[in-house]
Amino acid sequence: MAGENLVTGAARVAAAARAGADEAERLRTMPSDLVDQVRAEGLFRMAMPASLGGLEVDPITFVTAIETVAQADGSAGWTVLIGNSTAFFAWLDPHAAKDMLGESTDVASTSMFAPLGRARLDGDHLVIDGRWPFNSGCVHADWYQAGVVVMDGDHPAARPDGTLDARFAYFPAGAAQIHDTWHSTGLRGTGSHDIEVCQLRIPAERSAAPMLDPARQDGPLWQLGFFPLLSVLMSGFPLGVGRRALDELTQLAPTKRRGGSQTTIAEDARVQFDVGRAEAALQSAKTFVHHTLGDAWTTIETGAPATPAQLRLITLAGQQAMHAAITAVDIAFGYAGAGAVYAGHPLERCFRDIHTANQHIAFSGEAFSAYARARFEA
C-alpha cells in the first residue's frame, strides 16, 4: 500500500513538474513550491533508512516513482533521485546518524562522491577543505555528502588494508558556501552548483566509505551494496525521459511532414521501423531493470544474500536503460525536424537532459565491461 501511495504521489508531482518545467529552467533549480510538494508526498524519503525516519521502499517502487517524475520533466526526476542520497546514510553508525539528524528526519541530501576534498584527522574530528561541482539540489538540500581523501601530512592516508582512505563526509547544508555555477547544456533545473568548505570540522563518525565498506543498517535495501544501490537510484531516470520522447513523437507524427512530402512521418516506413525498434529497446530495458531487481529482491527477502551475478545484472540493466533511452531520444529528436531545436520544445529538453545525464559516472559504460569480464572469468 505504501508503494502504491508513493507512485500515486509521484504522479501528482509529475503533473506539477510538467507544468513548471519552464520555470525550473529559468530558475536553474527546482521551484520552492515543487520542493514542498515533493517533501509532502514523501519522495525525498523513499531510500532513507526506516530507522532514521525514512521509508526504505523496495527497488521497483523507487524506480517507478522516479520514472514517473522524469517522464514529466527530466530536471525534476533527477532532483528527486539525487535528493534520495540519504540512502547512503545507511553506511553511517546508526547512533551517529540519529544524533546528526535529531528530529529532522524528512530531509534531502546531495551526493558528490568524487574525492575532490582533503581531510585531516584532529582527534575524533575531521577538518575538511574542498570544492565540489555538480551538487544537484543543493539550493534546497538539508545535508551535503562530499568525497574527501584523508591526508597523512602531505600524503594520502591508507586504510588498514592498504587502499586509499577516501570517504564521504556528511555535513549540514549551512556549513558550505554555494557558488552559482550551474549554466549547463541539460538538466538546467537541477541547481547543480559548486559547494565549498574551508577548515570545516565535523565528527569523524560523520564520514563513511560506501564504495568500500558494508552498510551499517541491516535492511534488505542495503544488502545490495553501493553500486547496485546506485543503479536503483538512477535507473528510473532514463526510462522516464526515453518514454517522454517517444510519446512526444507519437503525438507529432500524424501531422508532421518533412521536405515538402505529401505524406506524414507516421506513414513513412523508415520512421515506423526506427520508432518500433526504439520502442522495443526501451520496453525491453524496463523489463530488464524490473526483472533483475525483482530477482535479487526475492533472494534477499528470503534471508540469503544476493549473488554476485544478480548484483552485476542490476548494474548492467541500469546501463542498458540509459543506452536504450539515448537511442529513443535521438530517434525522436531527429524525426521531429527543425521545430524541435527551439528552447522549450519537449524533445529539445529530452535531448539535452538525457545526454547531460549520460555524462554521470554511473552511466560510464563500465557495467557492460565489468559484466563481460566476470563472464569470461567464470
GIHU-V239056 format. One record per residue. N is the residue number from 1. RES is the residue in one letter. PSI is psi in whole degrees, 0 to 359 (NA if undefined). Layout:
n res psi
N RES PSI
N RES PSI
This chain:
n res psi
1 M 319
2 A 319
3 G 318
4 E 319
5 N 321
6 L 318
7 V 321
8 T 318
9 G 322
10 A 325
11 A 323
12 R 318
13 V 320
14 A 318
15 A 318
16 A 322
17 A 321
18 R 318
19 A 329
20 G 15
21 A 319
22 D 320
23 E 319
24 A 318
25 E 323
26 R 318
27 L 338
28 R 25
29 T 168
30 M 129
31 P 146
32 S 325
33 D 328
34 L 323
35 V 314
36 D 321
37 Q 320
38 V 317
39 R 314
40 A 327
41 E 355
42 G 13
43 L 338
44 F 352
45 R 3
46 M 319
47 A 10
48 M 141
49 P 136
50 A 328
51 S 343
52 L 9
53 G 4
54 G 183
55 L 336
56 E 57
57 V 165
58 D 157
59 P 320
60 I 323
61 T 316
62 F 310
63 V 318
64 T 318
65 A 316
66 I 319
67 E 318
68 T 315
69 V 317
70 A 330
71 Q 326
72 A 317
73 D 123
74 G 318
75 S 319
76 A 316
77 G 317
78 W 317
79 T 321
80 V 317
81 L 321
82 I 325
83 G 336
84 N 16
85 S 353
86 T 346
87 A 326
88 F 357
89 F 342
90 A 345
91 W 352
92 L 155
93 D 128
94 P 321
95 H 321
96 A 320
97 A 318
98 K 320
99 D 323
100 M 317
101 L 329
102 G 230
103 E 356
104 S 84
105 T 347
106 D 78
107 V 159
108 A 151
109 S 149
110 T 173
111 S 112
112 M 94
113 F 1
114 A 129
115 P 70
116 L 349
117 G 168
118 R 143
119 A 148
120 R 143
121 L 134
122 D 90
123 G 235
124 D 23
125 H 161
126 L 140
127 V 122
128 I 139
129 D 139
130 G 162
131 R 131
132 W 132
133 P 175
134 F 42
135 N 78
136 S 131
137 G 12
138 C 338
139 V 324
140 H 356
141 A 153
142 D 328
143 W 149
144 Y 144
145 Q 128
146 A 142
147 G 134
148 V 155
149 V 126
150 V 131
151 M 147
152 D 91
153 G 237
154 D 4
155 H 149
156 P 138
157 A 159
158 A 148
159 R 169
160 P 331
161 D 3
162 G 352
163 T 161
164 L 135
165 D 79
166 A 134
167 R 166
168 F 134
169 A 133
170 Y 124
171 F 154
172 P 151
173 A 324
174 G 349
175 A 352
176 A 156
177 Q 134
178 I 128
179 H 123
180 D 92
181 T 354
182 W 84
183 H 96
184 S 168
185 T 307
186 G 181
187 L 40
188 R 337
189 G 23
190 T 354
191 G 43
192 S 61
193 H 172
194 D 148
195 I 156
196 E 142
197 V 149
198 C 120
199 Q 42
200 L 127
201 R 126
202 I 151
203 P 137
204 A 333
205 E 350
206 R 37
207 S 154
208 A 164
209 A 76
210 P 332
211 M 347
212 L 330
213 D 159
214 P 155
215 A 159
216 R 6
217 Q 151
218 D 11
219 G 159
220 P 330
221 L 323
222 W 345
223 Q 349
224 L 331
225 G 170
226 F 305
227 F 318
228 P 323
229 L 320
230 L 322
231 S 322
232 V 313
233 L 325
234 M 333
235 S 327
236 G 332
237 F 303
238 P 326
239 L 320
240 G 315
241 V 319
242 G 320
243 R 317
244 R 318
245 A 314
246 L 324
247 D 320
248 E 317
249 L 323
250 T 322
251 Q 326
252 L 325
253 A 320
254 P 344
255 T 354
256 K 125
257 R 145
258 R 142
259 G 33
260 G 10
261 S 148
262 Q 350
263 T 154
264 T 164
265 I 339
266 A 338
267 E 357
268 D 122
269 A 324
270 R 318
271 V 315
272 Q 315
273 F 311
274 D 319
275 V 322
276 G 319
277 R 318
278 A 320
279 E 316
280 A 318
281 A 317
282 L 315
283 Q 325
284 S 319
285 A 319
286 K 316
287 T 320
288 F 314
289 V 310
290 H 321
291 H 312
292 T 320
293 L 316
294 G 320
295 D 313
296 A 322
297 W 321
298 T 318
299 T 312
300 I 321
301 E 344
302 T 352
303 G 355
304 A 153
305 P 149
306 A 145
307 T 157
308 P 322
309 A 319
310 Q 319
311 L 321
312 R 323
313 L 327
314 I 313
315 T 326
316 L 317
317 A 321
318 G 320
319 Q 320
320 Q 328
321 A 316
322 M 317
323 H 314
324 A 323
325 A 319
326 I 317
327 T 314
328 A 314
329 V 315
330 D 321
331 I 313
332 A 315
333 F 318
334 G 317
335 Y 345
336 A 341
337 G 190
338 A 333
339 G 337
340 A 352
341 V 349
342 Y 141
343 A 135
344 G 344
345 H 134
346 P 322
347 L 328
348 E 318
349 R 318
350 C 317
351 F 312
352 R 317
353 D 316
354 I 323
355 H 329
356 T 314
357 A 328
358 N 345
359 Q 347
360 H 143
361 I 335
362 A 338
363 F 29
364 S 345
365 G 355
366 E 330
367 A 325
368 F 310
369 S 317
370 A 320
371 Y 315
372 A 319
373 R 317
374 A 321
375 R 319
376 F 329
377 E 345
378 A NA
